[in-house]
Amino acid sequence: MEKEFNKQLNNHLNQWVQNSQSSSWSVTAGDFFDVDEDSSVKVNLNKLSEGYRAKQIVNQPGDYCNVFLQAIEPYLVQFLIQFGVKSYKFRFVFILFGTIAKDYFVSTTKMT
């Protein structure tokens, strides 16, 4: 099941990128996300256009990664619901002049 989960997650995230591109940012050739066998999600920020990287990411890459995770959280929740998973701790590895690793817990239920 883990292998299918990883494959579907990879497809789901890369489809999000294709659907979300705009004139302010775009992805160059290849997959932006790559889900490894250990379920870590590699996010290759080098695939973003050079102008966007220089303007939005380079000065504060850690902050950018946090905002990025918040932006895709609803999409991750949607994926977990479709897969029947109530919560999951994702491991994101952002690639840009090295790596920034972030654990990100996502739950499909609201905390009260």
Phi, psi and omega in degrees: 000325181298320180297317179293321177302311181297317180297314180294321177298315178302312179297317182298313182292318180291330174293322177302316180299314181300321182280342188256355183295146180218184179290339181276339176209149177206158180257135175283185186306147175096172180284136178280323178252149174215114181268120181280170178300330180275011177073008174283144184254113176274130179243108184271093180294342176292345178281346177285155181301147184302318180298318179295315179301313183296321184279321190255335192245314193306318184291325181217072185297325179297316177296319179300316180299318179298315179295321179299315180297320177296324181292324183267355182306314179302326179290323176293319177300314179303316179297314181298319178299314180298328182270355179076027181252129183281325179204158183201139175260108178276150173243110179257133176240108180272132182249118176191109182052042187118202182228152172232120180258137180221130171272139185220112180272130179235131178238145179272356178245146178283141174278139179247000000 
